[in-house]
Amino acid sequence: MFFDTHAHYDSYKFNADRDTVLSSLPALGVDLVVDPGCDEASSREAIVLSERYDYLYAAVGWQPQELKESYYDGALDVIQELARHPKVVAIGEIGLDYYWDTSYNALQHEVLRAQLRMALELDLPVIFHDREAHGDSLAIVREFPGVRGVFHCFSGSAEMAKELIKLGWYLGFDGPVTYKNNRKHKEVLEVCPMERILIETDSPYLSPEPNRGTRNHSGNLRYIAEKIGEIKGLSMEDTAHVTAENGRRLFRI
């Protein structure tokens, strides 16, 4: 029933019980999961997990927060080679992040553009991370009209959402849509057509209400689907079905 289009089961926070958690997902109604890498090591681990579980797929990429610590010359050659694995369905998680440190923005832009070119060359969608960098993120994706993907954990305005939808992008929604007084997400969902909405957990982060503050997992997708359905006038089941079909279409699964 559910497709978790963004969950980091390679995270160390699952080291103690990773296989137990992943093995439990089908019984919780989770049919598909995409695990996006954030650097070389996590991209490789996502592929390993995709080989172990039929319903789990991988994405590979270099996320902006990881650039300062672990990026190296030749890193993108490795990502491009990893992207040829048959269970890799996207380039990601890539993007821009100005929240923590803006001292290396030029490197963020350079690596982002290189990975968008890679996605074009390999004919893969992208999983885009945008935190406090809405203007530059939108400007750069406009430079690559042939690239499609999802703005994961979308935090931009309704106007930005409209622009991305016109460009053919999807928007990903996580636990924060369930938080009280989250007016911005309601405004975005009201202008976003159902055929462009994906649901995701960003596990182990961003657990939805009523489980906020605990380690997240894909079984919590139902709370996100319920809230989106409430805003869009759909049942939780219909929301789960439509968003799963959207994910299958974007990632060609």
C-alpha positions as CSV (number, residue, x, y, z in Angstrom):
1,M,0.0,0.0,0.0
2,F,2.7,2.5,1.0
3,F,5.8,3.7,-0.9
4,D,8.4,5.4,1.3
5,T,10.3,7.4,-1.2
6,H,13.0,8.6,1.2
7,A,14.4,6.6,4.2
8,H,17.9,6.3,5.4
9,Y,18.1,2.7,6.6
10,D,21.9,2.8,6.1
11,S,22.0,5.2,9.1
12,Y,23.9,4.1,12.2
13,K,20.7,4.6,14.2
14,F,19.5,1.3,12.8
15,N,22.7,-0.6,13.5
16,A,21.3,-2.5,16.4
17,D,18.1,-3.8,14.7
18,R,18.3,-2.9,11.0
19,D,17.3,-6.3,9.6
20,T,14.4,-6.7,12.2
21,V,13.0,-3.3,11.2
22,L,13.3,-3.9,7.5
23,S,11.9,-7.4,7.7
24,S,8.8,-6.0,9.5
25,L,7.8,-3.4,6.9
26,P,5.7,-5.6,4.5
27,A,3.5,-6.6,7.4
28,L,3.0,-2.8,8.1
29,G,1.8,-2.3,4.5
30,V,5.0,-0.9,3.1
31,D,5.5,-2.2,-0.4
32,L,8.5,-0.1,-1.5
33,V,11.3,2.0,-0.1
34,V,14.0,4.1,-1.6
35,D,17.2,4.6,0.5
36,P,19.2,7.6,-0.8
37,G,22.9,7.8,-0.2
38,C,24.5,11.0,1.1
39,D,28.2,10.2,0.3
40,E,30.2,7.3,-1.1
41,A,29.9,5.1,2.0
42,S,26.1,5.6,2.5
43,S,25.5,5.1,-1.2
44,R,27.4,1.8,-1.2
45,E,25.5,0.7,1.9
46,A,22.1,1.6,0.3
47,I,23.0,-0.6,-2.6
48,V,23.9,-3.5,-0.3
49,L,20.5,-3.2,1.4
50,S,18.8,-3.0,-2.0
51,E,20.4,-6.3,-2.9
52,R,19.2,-7.9,0.4
53,Y,15.5,-6.7,0.2
54,D,13.4,-7.0,-3.0
55,Y,11.2,-4.0,-2.0
56,L,14.1,-1.7,-1.3
57,Y,15.8,0.4,-3.9
58,A,18.8,2.7,-3.7
59,A,19.8,6.2,-4.8
60,V,23.4,7.4,-5.0
61,G,24.8,10.9,-4.6
62,W,26.7,13.4,-2.5
63,Q,24.5,15.5,-0.2
64,P,25.6,19.1,0.5
65,Q,26.1,18.6,4.2
66,E,28.6,15.9,3.6
67,L,30.8,17.8,1.2
68,K,32.9,19.7,3.7
69,E,34.0,16.5,5.6
70,S,34.3,13.7,3.0
71,Y,34.2,15.0,-0.6
72,Y,37.4,14.3,-2.6
73,D,38.7,14.6,-6.2
74,G,37.2,11.7,-8.2
75,A,34.2,11.3,-5.9
76,L,31.7,11.8,-8.6
77,D,33.3,9.3,-10.9
78,V,32.6,6.7,-8.1
79,I,29.0,7.9,-7.8
80,Q,28.5,7.6,-11.6
81,E,29.8,4.0,-11.5
82,L,27.6,3.1,-8.5
83,A,24.6,4.7,-10.4
84,R,24.8,1.9,-13.0
85,H,23.8,-0.7,-10.5
86,P,20.4,-2.2,-11.6
87,K,18.7,-1.3,-8.3
88,V,19.8,2.3,-8.3
89,V,16.7,4.4,-9.3
90,A,17.9,8.0,-8.8
91,I,20.8,10.4,-8.2
92,G,20.4,11.6,-4.7
93,E,20.4,12.9,-2.2
94,I,21.8,16.0,-3.8
95,G,21.1,19.7,-3.5
96,L,21.9,22.8,-1.4
97,D,22.0,23.4,2.3
98,Y,22.7,26.9,3.7
99,Y,21.4,26.1,7.2
100,W,24.6,25.1,9.0
101,D,27.5,26.7,7.0
102,T,27.5,29.0,4.0
103,S,31.3,29.1,3.7
104,Y,31.5,26.5,1.0
105,N,28.5,27.5,-1.1
106,A,30.6,27.6,-4.3
107,L,31.5,23.9,-3.9
108,Q,27.9,23.1,-3.2
109,H,26.9,24.7,-6.5
110,E,29.7,23.0,-8.4
111,V,28.9,19.5,-7.2
112,L,25.2,20.0,-7.6
113,R,25.5,21.0,-11.2
114,A,27.9,18.1,-11.9
115,Q,25.4,15.6,-10.4
116,L,22.5,17.1,-12.4
117,R,24.5,16.7,-15.5
118,M,25.2,13.1,-14.4
119,A,21.4,12.5,-14.0
120,L,20.9,13.8,-17.5
121,E,23.6,11.6,-18.9
122,L,22.3,8.5,-17.1
123,D,18.6,9.3,-17.7
124,L,17.8,9.1,-14.0
125,P,15.6,11.3,-11.8
126,V,17.1,13.1,-8.8
127,I,16.3,13.4,-5.1
128,F,16.8,17.1,-4.2
129,H,17.7,18.4,-0.7
130,D,16.9,22.1,-0.3
131,R,17.4,23.7,3.1
132,E,17.3,27.5,3.5
133,A,18.4,27.7,-0.2
134,H,15.1,28.0,-2.0
135,G,16.1,30.8,-4.5
136,D,19.4,29.2,-5.6
137,S,17.8,25.7,-5.7
138,L,15.1,26.8,-8.0
139,A,17.5,28.8,-10.2
140,I,19.8,25.9,-10.7
141,V,17.2,23.3,-11.5
142,R,15.9,25.8,-14.1
143,E,19.3,25.4,-15.8
144,F,18.5,21.7,-16.4
145,P,15.1,21.6,-17.9
146,G,15.6,17.9,-18.9
147,V,16.0,16.8,-15.3
148,R,13.1,15.6,-13.3
149,G,12.9,14.5,-9.7
150,V,11.5,15.2,-6.2
151,F,12.2,18.1,-3.8
152,H,12.5,15.9,-0.7
153,C,11.0,17.2,2.5
154,F,9.7,20.3,0.7
155,S,9.9,23.4,2.8
156,G,9.5,26.1,0.2
157,S,6.5,28.4,-0.4
158,A,3.3,27.7,-2.3
159,E,4.6,29.9,-5.1
160,M,7.9,27.9,-5.3
161,A,5.8,24.7,-5.4
162,K,3.8,26.1,-8.3
163,E,7.0,26.8,-10.2
164,L,8.5,23.4,-9.6
165,I,5.2,21.7,-10.6
166,K,5.3,23.7,-13.9
167,L,8.8,22.4,-14.4
168,G,7.6,18.8,-14.0
169,W,8.9,18.1,-10.5
170,Y,7.4,16.2,-7.6
171,L,7.2,17.3,-4.0
172,G,8.0,15.0,-1.0
173,F,6.2,15.4,2.3
174,D,7.3,14.0,5.7
175,G,6.4,14.0,9.3
176,P,6.3,17.8,9.6
177,V,3.0,17.9,7.7
178,T,1.5,16.4,10.9
179,Y,2.9,19.0,13.3
180,K,0.5,21.5,14.9
181,N,0.3,25.0,13.4
182,N,2.2,24.0,10.3
183,R,0.4,26.4,8.0
184,K,3.0,26.5,5.2
185,H,2.6,22.8,4.4
186,K,-1.2,23.1,4.3
187,E,-0.8,26.0,1.8
188,V,1.6,24.0,-0.3
189,L,-0.6,20.9,-0.4
190,E,-3.6,23.0,-1.4
191,V,-1.9,24.1,-4.6
192,C,-0.1,20.8,-5.3
193,P,-2.0,18.3,-7.5
194,M,-2.2,14.8,-6.1
195,E,-0.3,13.4,-9.1
196,R,2.8,15.4,-8.0
197,I,2.8,14.4,-4.3
198,L,5.2,11.7,-2.8
199,I,5.2,10.6,0.8
200,E,8.4,9.8,2.7
201,T,9.7,9.4,6.2
202,D,13.3,10.6,6.1
203,S,13.8,7.8,8.6
204,P,15.3,7.8,11.2
205,Y,14.5,11.5,11.4
206,L,11.3,13.6,11.4
207,S,8.9,11.2,13.0
208,P,5.2,12.4,12.6
209,E,2.7,13.0,15.3
210,P,1.8,11.0,17.4
211,N,5.4,9.5,17.5
212,R,7.3,12.8,17.3
213,G,10.7,12.5,19.1
214,T,11.1,8.8,18.5
215,R,13.2,7.1,15.8
216,N,11.3,7.1,12.6
217,H,10.5,4.2,10.3
218,S,8.4,3.5,7.2
219,G,5.5,2.2,9.3
220,N,4.7,5.8,10.2
221,L,3.8,6.7,6.6
222,R,0.1,6.2,7.5
223,Y,0.1,9.3,9.7
224,I,1.5,11.4,6.8
225,A,-1.0,9.9,4.4
226,E,-3.9,10.6,6.8
227,K,-2.9,14.2,7.2
228,I,-2.5,14.8,3.4
229,G,-5.8,13.0,2.8
230,E,-7.5,15.3,5.3
231,I,-6.2,18.3,3.4
232,K,-7.0,16.9,-0.1
233,G,-10.3,15.4,0.8
234,L,-9.2,11.8,0.3
235,S,-9.1,8.7,2.5
236,M,-5.7,7.5,3.9
237,E,-6.0,4.4,1.6
238,D,-6.6,6.5,-1.6
239,T,-3.7,8.9,-0.6
240,A,-1.4,5.9,-0.1
241,H,-2.4,4.4,-3.4
242,V,-2.0,7.6,-5.5
243,T,1.3,8.6,-3.9
244,A,2.7,5.0,-4.4
245,E,1.8,5.2,-8.1
246,N,3.5,8.6,-8.3
247,G,6.6,7.1,-6.8
248,R,6.6,4.1,-9.2
249,R,6.2,6.5,-12.1
250,L,9.0,8.8,-11.1
251,F,11.5,6.0,-10.2
252,R,10.3,3.7,-13.0
253,I,9.6,0.8,-10.6
